[in-house]
Structure formats: C-alpha cells, structure tokens
C-alpha cells in the first residue's frame, strides 16, 4: 500500500509539472477587462480538456500549432475575489492548477497619473545606486556584474533607488521613471533591460517583485509617483516564449530576422510604399530584439493584460512606452485604449522620436492630423523631441539670426497648435539615449541654468535625467555606456558621494543647489502647471514669455546673448499692465517693470509679478 501511495504521489507531481507557467499569474475582481485570457504553458498541455471550478464560465479555449500552449478565457464579471481550480484532463489522467481573483484596491480605477504638476526624475536603473551588492550577479541569469565594463552590468538596483529617495525628493522631483526592471537575460549588454526575457518578473540583479512593490509604496508614502518603462515593440531573444513560440507569427518573420529601416514616417506617409512601411514596422529594432506582432490578437491581448497586471499589482501611476511609433499602429492604439479605459486618469507617454511637430502630434490622442485618415492612437502624451533637438545647439548660437539662437525655441512653441494637448507633453534636455547636455556645453553652468529654467517654466511635464543636477557629462560618441555613467556615491568605496552636500564637490553643489531651488519652487506653482503661455519674438537673442492664470503671472527672460541686454518693457503691456514690479525667484532681486529692464549675458530671470 505504501508503494502504491508513493507512486500516486509521483504521478501527481509529474502531472502538476505539466503547467510550467501561468500568465497572468492571477487577476482581480471588479475589472473592466473581465474576460481574462489565461495562458498555460507546459509540455503538450494542449492535449488536455480544460474545466474550471466554482461555476466560473469558460468563454473560449484557443490552441495553436504549438501543443505546449493553451489559452483559456474566463468571464470574471461580477465575480467576488476567490480562489478556484482549473482541471486538465487527458483520458483517465487529470491534474488541477489553482488560480486566484484578488480583491482590488479601493478606487483603483480612478488612480491619478502624472501630469504637468509633476517633475519626473529619470534613472538608468543599473547605474544609479547599488543598494544590495549581494544581488549584483545571480545564478539564474547569464551576465555577471563587471563595473569596469562600460557596457556591462554595474549593480545598480531597486534597493539603491529606495535608499536615495530622499535625495531625489530634495530636488523637487515628484515622480520617478526607472529604465525597465524586468528580467533581461542577454549574455552581454543586458544592463539596459530593453531586451526583456520575462515580463512578469523583476530581474534578480535589480531585486525581486516584492522589492519593486516596496519601491512603489515608498514613493507613495512621500506623495511621489511611480512610472514603469514598458516595451510593447520587442522582447529580448532570450525571452522564454521566443525560444518556444506559441505561433509562428507571434513575432515578425521574413522568415527570421530583418532589420527595421527606422523610417517611422511610413506610418502616415500617404506616398509611402507598402514594402517600406513593412520594413519599418515589422523589421526588428536590433538583431537581439525579436519584433512582436501586435496584429496577432493573442500577442496584443497578452501585452494588454501584462500592462494592466503591472498597474494593479505594483500600484503604478503611469507608463513610459519605448519605441511607441514602431508598433503596429492599429494594435498599439487598441492596447493604449484598453489601459486608459481601465484607468481613465492614467498617463502614458510614448517615445515618438521624430523631428517634426506635425509628425509627433500625429501620435497624440485625438490628433486632428491622425483624424485625416481616421486614426486615433489614444496615447495621452508624447515626448518633445523637437525641443530637445533645439536645446542641443541653441545655447552655443550667440548671435541672433533669422533661424538661429532663441528663435528656434520660439518656433518650437509656435507649432503647439498641432498638438491636441500641448500641456501633456514630456519636455527634456536629455535622456538615456541622447548625448549628455553638460557634455555638449562643456559643463557651462550658465547654459545649464538657461536650459533648466526653460524646462521648468514652459508648458508640459519636465523630465530630469539622473546626474544632470550635479553636472554629469557623457559622450554618446564613445558608446551608450558613457552617457549612462555610475552616479558618484552609489557604490561602496566611491570617493565622491554626490548624494550629500558634504560629499559633493563645490561645482556639484553649484549645479545641485540651483536645480533644487528651481524645481522645488515649481512644485508649488499652479500657474506653471496649468497656466496659459504667451511668448514674444526674441530680439537680440533675448526670449521673453509669460505663464499666467487668473491673478497670478510669471515672467521668464532668457538672454542667450553673451552681452548684457537692456530692453523696453512697454512691448509687454498686454501682460504686465496690472503689475509694477517682479521678484526673481532665484536671487530675490526685484525689477521695476515700468520702463526698461537689464539682464546679464547668458542668464535668466524668473519673475513673480506684483
């Protein structure tokens, strides 16, 4: 009898092993997305009949050419939180798999995403701070830590972010955007984690899923927001599903690999050829990142549920979506709409790296440009890459010309009419893919002041890239590793600890103090968050604009001329007629608005009018 019992246990264990993965691993009751498609993966699992307990209704079962997958859809509408069992039966053999509907957080649907009242701090997750040296390398993944390799893993992790949240908050930041944290098992260059190998699991070198929940909770305790960097366009070639594709067309195949031509204009170019469009959208971003096929309903549903799962599970406040405009545009619009239908106040910014406002505006929700061809991306926010393009060079253009100097900045905002919502645009001087601003301007503090003044006071949502605030530089020409350097003080043994005033150099403190004062002031100014903007054509390379709302007005003056400039104020009567003076928020110096004003060369004024 003991042998029979032991044999029975072994058979049961073998049966249970047939389900190697269940995704999503659980769901929630009271969701708008109530028809949940659960993917079960295991050896020949599709050969089984599937039933479910607790009178739950299966509304669909889909099998593919790969017998190791089965997709089971259940109706969870009006179901309470509960545990139940799926039963898999093949002849006389059967086994069960538990599944859970969890209770949803109160008012989860109405969570408030980031907006123009926020300042986002962008972190290169592997390069910010090593809070737990014990997880720098892990047996379950291939690449090990090597801080001497600029393109290797250095050990930055979630605990390092948590450890330095006080520092981030001290800058006036109200939201944190770490680069992707899910597992990336590439054998080299995995530190950036845009080639993910498991999208339900935090990379063990960053920490655990539970540690990510802790980060989210710590942010919320400080009144800050958590933004997840999401990738819909591709996975890494080491993703477990890429190694055993559910369907041949789960990814775009030619067959196999073909490089994208990166010509995103083919997404809306009425003169584009079909082959050019295909090569852009279906081509792979790089050879190690297989291109996902969002026109396959199984793929699209998988990505949609995964995104919603992370929002609910980690209590997220927003997404930044990588390479948004490389996706199948109909598929990504459905993905975006499903998320914003579930969470009406959730914000999503898409990386649309283009060099024309019209082309970027096409991708924003309710675009009149997209409407010409009856297209709506449903994407709330895009990134202002044309402003970034101007900021790369404009402060070296000392002489005012027809198309050089501050007129470039003026012209950028003159095209705001193209955007359905110009205040929900991400504005930035640099990010983890661009040349470092301080590198381009040779750590010229005056030029740093000008760009940060601009980013902090114009319409939209400002984003600061980690280290800018202490003068960090980096040359993209030397490789991406150089623009993603380790933050000084984030590793044991660092001689320079830029997280503390006493640990920073005099030069670092100069950059930090200015940045913190500027963005902490911005945090309290609703006139900057939601006020209107009026600007004036630059003269002598001096750009003047106003942010105004009801009885509050802020006047911003940026002098990009190396020489001191004096100008008459009567030109601005439309905005200053009810005021007599203005006080600079950076120096507390007062300025008379009645006749004329003087501003030093290569400097800024942010005046609260009185």
Secondary structure as UniProt FT lines:
FT   HELIX           2..16
FT   TURN            17..18
FT   STRAND          21..23
FT   STRAND          27..28
FT   STRAND          35..41
FT   TURN            43..44
FT   HELIX           45..47
FT   STRAND          49..52
FT   TURN            54..55
FT   STRAND          57..63
FT   TURN            67..68
FT   STRAND          69..75
FT   TURN            77..78
FT   STRAND          82..90
FT   TURN            91..92
FT   STRAND          93..102
FT   TURN            106..107
FT   HELIX           108..110
FT   TURN            116..117
FT   STRAND          119..123
FT   HELIX           125..128
FT   HELIX           133..135
FT   TURN            139..140
FT   TURN            147..148
FT   TURN            150..151
FT   HELIX           158..163
FT   HELIX           165..170
FT   TURN            171..172
FT   STRAND          175..178
FT   STRAND          182..183
FT   HELIX           190..192
FT   STRAND          198..202
FT   TURN            204..206
FT   HELIX           209..221
FT   TURN            222..223
FT   STRAND          225..231
FT   TURN            237..238
FT   TURN            240..241
FT   HELIX           242..244
FT   HELIX           248..250
FT   HELIX           264..267
FT   TURN            270..271
FT   HELIX           274..281
FT   TURN            287..288
FT   STRAND          291..292
FT   TURN            294..295
FT   HELIX           297..314
FT   STRAND          318..322
FT   HELIX           324..326
FT   HELIX           329..342
FT   TURN            344..345
FT   STRAND          347..350
FT   HELIX           357..361
FT   TURN            362..363
FT   TURN            365..366
FT   HELIX           368..371
FT   TURN            372..374
FT   STRAND          381..383
FT   HELIX           385..391
FT   TURN            392..393
FT   HELIX           394..396
FT   TURN            402..403
FT   TURN            405..406
FT   HELIX           407..414
FT   HELIX           416..418
FT   TURN            422..423
FT   STRAND          425..428
FT   TURN            432..433
FT   HELIX           437..440
FT   TURN            441..443
FT   HELIX           445..457
FT   STRAND          461..465
FT   TURN            466..467
FT   HELIX           468..470
FT   HELIX           476..478
FT   HELIX           480..483
FT   TURN            488..489
FT   TURN            492..493
FT   TURN            498..499
FT   TURN            501..503
FT   HELIX           506..523
FT   HELIX           526..530
FT   STRAND          532..539
FT   TURN            540..541
FT   STRAND          542..549
FT   TURN            550..551
FT   STRAND          552..559
FT   STRAND          565..568
FT   HELIX           570..572
FT   HELIX           573..576
FT   TURN            577..578
FT   STRAND          581..584
FT   TURN            585..587
FT   STRAND          590..592
FT   STRAND          596..599
FT   TURN            601..602
FT   STRAND          603..609
//
